[in-house]
Amino acid sequence: MSALEKLKPVSIDEYLVIEETGTIRHELVDGNLFAMVGTTQRHNLIAGNLFTLLRSHFQGTPCRVFMADLKVQVQQNFYYPDLVVSCQPGPILENVVANPILIAEVLSTSTADRDRLEKRIAYQRLPSLQEYVLITQDKVEVKVYRLQSDDWEVETYGCGEVVRFAAVRFEVMMDLIYENAELEQAQLKAI
């Protein structure tokens, strides 16, 4: 005989305790916990490449780039973006990045739909956010959603192009973002 158990929503305070004391990371969406899954080597390389490029770009500035293990709060929800950039201080929470101006996600098969729709819509509610970046890991493609005069526009970049991150005044060749990723060599040589 099976037993039905009604799950109650998790409060923000409960969530923060779970994240601080637990061994598994979760995102909190509408009171529900979603366990974070592992990534591929390619995913990690791409995120690491962009982190390194941005970190170098920000030397001597107040801007900071953070990777994977820090949360962004959007109203009552918490997400773990692959990369997040903040250039101004905000409320101090040890594991939460305040006032992000740029958020990037490397698309995975299991998370791509959430990244493209749910997270994009949520992140675009942040008053500080100026760009949301989606990086495809199975082909050379970067989409930059950019806030322009109260509207969001998307710019798509492909092989051999220079990606422009206007929010942080940074431009970078696609091959540097995809450096050492398995697909990068074959696709970039085709140009």
Buried (B, 14 or more C-beta within 10 A) or exposed (E): EEEEEEEEEBEEEBBBEBBEEEEEBBBBBEBEBBEBEEBBEBBBBBBBBBBBBBBEBBEEEEBBBBBBEBBBBBEEBBBBBBBBBBBEEEEEEEEBBBBBBBBBBBBBEEBBEBBBEBBBEBBBEBEBBBBBBBBBBBEBBBBBBBBEEEEBEEBEBBBEBEBBBBBBEBEBBBBBBBBEBBBBEEBBEEE
